[in-house]
Amino acid sequence: RNYERELHEAKKLKASHENIELLKEKLVEEKRRRERIEAELVKLQENQLSLKMLEDELSTWKKIIEGIPGVSSADEIPLKFASLQKEVIECMTKLGEANTQLRQLEVALGTIELDKKNAESEVMLAKEKVESSKLEIKQLQSRLSSVAEERDQLKSVVNDLKNQTNKEPGNEAVSRTFIQGVELSLTQKDSHIKELENSMSEQKAANDRHYIDLKMLNEKLNSESRRIKSLEREGDRLRSEIALLESKLGHGDFSAANTKVLRMVNALGADSEARETIEALQSELQKANEKLKVVEELKKQSADAGQLVDSYISGKIVQLKEQIATLEKREERYKTVFADRISVFRRACCELFGYKIVMDDKQRSNGIPVTRFTLQSIYAQSGDEKLEFEYESGNTNI
């Protein structure tokens, strides 16, 4: 019996060992399964995050599609891109043609400027030639006058000798020889005078020709200057056309039929409307927060229902916060634009009427808005010389 009992205990011990091994294997398997589940949970969170990012990107693309003029669905985007590419190619072609024309004009302008410089140098040379010709004419005239004086002196000497010969007949041979020499000298002087006169007439003719050439060069220079100005105007026109094409290429061409334009409303009504909308959204957000508190209490009772409602409420809160942020940005933009415009208006009033205007908005303790105006003349002697009044609901208090 002892043997049977020991055998039974041994069998029980063996079975318990086998159960322990099975439990260990199950424990290891459960650990692996838990690790796999945790990894799958991490992947699930990553997939949810990727899904949220894709949804945000999809909503962004939807907004972009809505903002593209002439596109109402995703199927129309390739057609719009094709038309835009066609417009870009046309603009690039026009831009290339305009650049080519501009280069040609620049080359022509450079050639004309070179011709202008050459013409100016030719004019300077012609002026120098004219001045040298005038100087030579003056020198010839002085030489001619000196030779004429010598001729007149020789003639007077010959006449004196002839008179002496008539009075003293004995010295006829000597006097005749001297007279012949003097007459020969006179003929030489006459020939020299004729040569000088011919040279002076030739110099005058050359001077006239140089004057005519100078006049023609001046006319050519004026025509080249006019041509340069016309080419510069054409170049400016082409540059403005290139700038217009580049702006069209960068920003597109405006067409009222297919272009959406964001117009800023610089009115106080729009500002107050935006404030009312923000206040309404804030009140709605407060109500949503109250609902959220109720849902959190319910979530303690029912976890699944709480998660569903929590996701819905959190999405609604995010949407409302985005709307509030957008409206706040719009309000700030309205305030900036209004401040700029009112600053311009104040400066204009100061220039027209001679008064500086300062406006300050505040609220009374009862919440009624009050606007304080301060008017000060530009001729005021001190800062105390000013007029202050308050405007409240159509009433003015000075």
DAURGI-V634410 format. One record per residue. SS is DSSP state (alpha for helix, beta for strand, coil for the rest). PHI is phi in degrees with one decimal (none if undefined). OMEGA is omega in radians with two decimals (NA if undefined). Layout:
BEGIN
ss: [SS/SS]
phi: [PHI/PHI]
omega: [OMEGA/OMEGA]
END
This chain:
BEGIN
ss: [coil/alpha/alpha/alpha/alpha/alpha/alpha/alpha/alpha/alpha/alpha/alpha/alpha/alpha/alpha/alpha/alpha/alpha/alpha/alpha/alpha/alpha/alpha/alpha/alpha/alpha/alpha/alpha/alpha/alpha/alpha/alpha/alpha/alpha/alpha/alpha/alpha/alpha/alpha/alpha/alpha/alpha/alpha/alpha/alpha/alpha/alpha/alpha/alpha/alpha/alpha/alpha/alpha/alpha/alpha/alpha/alpha/alpha/alpha/alpha/alpha/alpha/alpha/alpha/alpha/alpha/alpha/coil/coil/coil/coil/coil/coil/coil/alpha/alpha/alpha/alpha/alpha/alpha/alpha/alpha/alpha/alpha/alpha/alpha/alpha/alpha/alpha/alpha/alpha/alpha/alpha/alpha/alpha/alpha/alpha/alpha/alpha/alpha/alpha/alpha/alpha/alpha/alpha/alpha/alpha/alpha/alpha/alpha/alpha/alpha/alpha/alpha/alpha/alpha/alpha/alpha/alpha/alpha/alpha/alpha/alpha/alpha/alpha/alpha/alpha/alpha/alpha/alpha/alpha/alpha/alpha/alpha/alpha/alpha/alpha/alpha/alpha/alpha/alpha/alpha/alpha/alpha/alpha/alpha/alpha/alpha/alpha/alpha/alpha/alpha/alpha/alpha/alpha/alpha/alpha/alpha/alpha/alpha/alpha/alpha/alpha/alpha/alpha/alpha/alpha/coil/alpha/alpha/alpha/alpha/alpha/alpha/alpha/alpha/alpha/alpha/alpha/alpha/alpha/alpha/alpha/alpha/alpha/alpha/alpha/alpha/alpha/alpha/alpha/alpha/alpha/alpha/alpha/alpha/alpha/alpha/alpha/alpha/alpha/alpha/alpha/alpha/alpha/alpha/alpha/alpha/alpha/alpha/alpha/alpha/alpha/alpha/alpha/alpha/alpha/alpha/alpha/alpha/alpha/alpha/alpha/alpha/alpha/alpha/alpha/alpha/alpha/alpha/alpha/alpha/alpha/alpha/alpha/alpha/alpha/alpha/alpha/alpha/alpha/alpha/alpha/alpha/alpha/alpha/alpha/alpha/alpha/alpha/alpha/coil/coil/coil/coil/coil/coil/coil/coil/coil/coil/coil/coil/coil/coil/coil/coil/alpha/alpha/alpha/alpha/alpha/alpha/alpha/alpha/alpha/alpha/alpha/alpha/alpha/alpha/alpha/alpha/alpha/alpha/alpha/alpha/alpha/alpha/alpha/alpha/alpha/alpha/alpha/alpha/alpha/alpha/alpha/alpha/alpha/alpha/coil/alpha/alpha/alpha/alpha/alpha/alpha/alpha/alpha/alpha/alpha/alpha/alpha/alpha/alpha/alpha/alpha/alpha/alpha/alpha/alpha/alpha/alpha/alpha/alpha/alpha/alpha/alpha/alpha/alpha/alpha/alpha/alpha/alpha/alpha/alpha/alpha/alpha/alpha/alpha/alpha/alpha/alpha/alpha/alpha/alpha/alpha/alpha/alpha/alpha/alpha/alpha/coil/beta/beta/beta/beta/beta/beta/beta/beta/beta/coil/coil/coil/coil/coil/beta/beta/beta/beta/beta/beta/beta/beta/beta/coil/coil/coil/coil/coil/coil/coil/coil/coil/beta/beta/beta/beta/beta/beta/coil/coil/beta/beta/beta/coil]
phi: [none/-59.8/-62.7/-65.5/-64.3/-64.0/-65.1/-64.3/-65.0/-64.1/-63.0/-62.8/-63.5/-63.5/-64.8/-65.7/-63.1/-64.1/-64.6/-63.3/-63.0/-63.4/-64.3/-62.5/-62.5/-63.5/-63.8/-62.2/-63.7/-65.8/-62.5/-62.2/-63.0/-64.4/-62.5/-62.3/-65.4/-63.1/-63.8/-65.1/-65.6/-61.6/-61.8/-63.9/-62.3/-62.1/-65.5/-64.2/-63.6/-63.9/-63.6/-63.9/-62.6/-65.3/-64.1/-61.6/-64.0/-64.7/-65.2/-62.3/-64.8/-63.2/-63.6/-62.9/-63.2/-64.6/-79.1/-76.7/-68.3/81.4/-124.9/-114.8/-145.1/-69.3/-68.3/-84.6/-64.1/-58.9/-64.7/-64.8/-64.1/-63.8/-65.9/-65.2/-62.7/-63.0/-62.8/-63.2/-63.8/-62.8/-64.2/-65.0/-64.1/-61.4/-64.2/-64.5/-62.9/-65.0/-65.0/-63.4/-61.2/-65.3/-64.2/-60.5/-64.5/-64.8/-63.8/-62.5/-64.6/-63.6/-63.3/-67.0/-63.9/-64.6/-61.6/-63.7/-63.4/-62.9/-64.3/-64.0/-64.9/-64.4/-62.8/-62.5/-62.9/-63.3/-63.0/-63.6/-63.8/-62.4/-63.9/-65.1/-64.9/-61.1/-64.5/-65.2/-62.5/-62.4/-63.6/-64.3/-63.0/-66.1/-65.4/-64.1/-66.7/-67.0/-66.7/-65.1/-62.7/-63.1/-63.1/-64.0/-64.0/-65.5/-63.3/-66.0/-64.3/-63.3/-63.8/-63.8/-65.3/-63.0/-64.8/-65.4/-65.4/-66.2/-80.7/-119.1/-70.7/-70.3/-101.2/-68.0/-64.8/-64.2/-66.1/-64.7/-62.8/-64.1/-65.7/-63.4/-63.5/-67.1/-64.1/-61.9/-64.0/-65.1/-61.9/-64.0/-64.0/-62.1/-63.3/-64.8/-63.9/-62.3/-62.3/-64.6/-64.6/-62.0/-62.1/-67.6/-65.3/-62.6/-65.0/-64.4/-62.5/-62.9/-64.0/-63.1/-63.0/-62.4/-65.3/-63.8/-61.7/-63.4/-64.2/-63.6/-65.2/-63.4/-63.3/-63.7/-64.1/-64.9/-65.0/-65.7/-64.0/-63.4/-65.8/-62.6/-63.4/-64.6/-66.5/-64.7/-63.8/-64.2/-63.9/-63.3/-63.2/-66.3/-64.3/-64.8/-66.0/-63.6/-62.1/-64.3/-64.7/-65.9/-66.5/-63.9/-67.0/-83.3/-118.1/87.1/-94.9/-82.4/-140.1/-65.0/-76.4/-126.3/-122.3/-94.0/-117.2/-85.0/-104.9/-86.6/-98.2/-92.3/-116.9/-68.4/-62.7/-65.0/-62.9/-65.9/-63.8/-64.1/-62.5/-61.7/-63.8/-63.9/-63.5/-63.4/-66.9/-64.4/-64.2/-64.8/-65.3/-64.1/-62.0/-64.5/-64.3/-63.6/-62.1/-64.5/-61.6/-62.3/-66.3/-62.9/-66.1/-68.5/-66.2/-63.3/-81.9/-133.0/-67.9/-66.2/-63.0/-62.7/-65.0/-63.3/-67.1/-63.1/-63.8/-64.4/-66.4/-64.1/-63.2/-64.2/-65.2/-60.9/-62.3/-66.2/-63.4/-63.3/-62.8/-64.6/-62.7/-63.4/-67.8/-65.7/-62.2/-64.3/-63.7/-62.8/-65.8/-60.9/-62.9/-63.6/-63.8/-64.5/-63.6/-63.1/-68.0/-70.1/-65.0/-62.9/-64.2/-65.5/-63.6/-64.6/-63.7/-64.9/-68.6/-78.1/-107.4/80.6/-126.0/-84.2/-115.2/-122.6/-121.9/-136.7/-98.6/-153.0/-125.1/-77.7/-64.5/-86.5/88.3/-79.5/-72.9/-130.3/-113.0/-101.6/-110.2/-125.6/-111.6/-134.4/-72.4/-71.3/-99.0/-66.4/-80.3/-145.6/-72.7/-79.6/-81.6/-153.9/-116.4/-119.4/-151.0/-111.7/-118.2/-141.1/51.9/85.3/-108.2/-116.4/-124.8/-86.6]
omega: [3.09/3.14/-3.14/3.12/3.12/3.12/3.11/3.11/3.12/3.11/3.12/3.13/3.11/3.13/3.12/3.09/3.11/3.10/3.11/3.12/3.11/3.13/3.10/3.12/3.10/3.13/3.11/3.14/3.11/3.08/3.12/3.13/3.11/3.12/3.10/-3.14/3.11/3.10/3.11/3.09/3.09/3.10/3.13/3.09/3.10/3.12/3.09/3.09/3.10/3.12/3.11/3.11/3.11/3.09/3.09/3.13/3.12/3.10/3.09/3.13/3.09/3.09/3.11/3.13/3.10/-3.14/3.13/3.14/3.10/-3.12/3.14/3.13/-3.11/-3.14/-3.12/-3.12/3.11/3.11/3.12/3.11/3.12/3.11/3.09/3.08/3.10/3.10/3.12/3.13/3.11/3.12/3.12/3.10/3.11/3.13/3.10/3.11/3.13/3.09/3.10/3.10/3.13/3.10/3.11/3.11/3.11/3.09/3.12/3.12/3.09/3.11/-3.12/3.10/3.07/3.08/3.12/3.11/3.11/3.13/3.11/3.10/3.09/3.10/3.12/3.11/3.14/3.10/3.10/3.10/3.12/3.13/3.12/3.11/3.09/3.13/3.11/3.11/3.10/3.11/3.12/3.12/3.11/3.11/3.14/3.13/3.12/3.11/3.12/3.08/3.11/3.12/3.13/3.11/3.12/3.11/3.12/3.10/3.13/3.13/3.10/3.13/3.12/3.13/3.10/3.13/3.12/-3.12/-3.10/-3.06/-3.05/-3.09/-3.07/-3.06/-3.13/-3.13/-3.13/-3.14/3.14/3.14/3.13/3.11/3.13/3.13/3.08/3.09/3.09/3.11/3.10/3.11/3.11/3.12/3.11/3.09/3.12/3.10/3.11/3.10/3.10/3.13/3.14/3.10/3.08/3.13/3.08/3.11/3.10/3.11/3.08/3.12/3.10/3.11/3.10/3.10/3.12/3.10/3.11/3.12/3.07/3.09/3.11/3.12/3.11/3.12/3.10/3.10/3.09/3.13/3.10/3.13/3.12/3.10/3.08/3.07/3.11/3.09/3.09/3.11/3.13/3.11/3.10/3.10/3.10/3.11/3.11/3.12/3.11/3.09/3.07/-3.13/-3.11/-3.03/-3.10/-3.13/-3.10/3.02/-3.09/-3.09/-3.03/-3.11/3.07/-3.08/3.05/-3.11/3.09/-3.13/-3.10/-3.07/3.09/3.12/3.12/3.12/3.14/3.11/3.11/3.10/3.13/3.13/3.13/3.12/3.11/3.12/3.09/3.09/3.10/3.10/3.11/3.09/3.13/3.09/3.08/3.09/-3.13/3.10/3.11/-3.12/3.10/3.06/3.11/-3.09/3.08/-3.14/-3.10/-3.05/-3.08/3.14/3.11/3.13/-3.14/-3.12/3.13/3.12/3.13/-3.10/-3.14/3.07/3.11/3.14/3.11/3.12/3.13/3.10/3.10/3.11/3.13/3.13/3.12/-3.14/3.09/3.07/3.13/3.12/3.11/3.12/3.09/-3.14/-3.14/-3.13/-3.14/3.12/3.10/-3.09/-3.13/3.06/3.09/3.14/3.13/3.12/3.11/3.10/3.11/3.11/-3.07/-2.97/3.09/3.14/3.00/-3.06/3.07/-3.08/-3.11/3.12/3.07/3.13/3.06/3.14/3.12/3.08/-3.14/3.14/3.14/3.11/3.12/3.11/3.06/3.12/3.13/-3.13/3.10/3.11/-3.11/-3.11/-3.13/-3.13/3.13/-3.13/-3.11/3.14/-3.13/3.06/-3.13/3.13/-3.07/3.06/3.10/3.14/-3.12/-3.13/-3.10/NA]
END
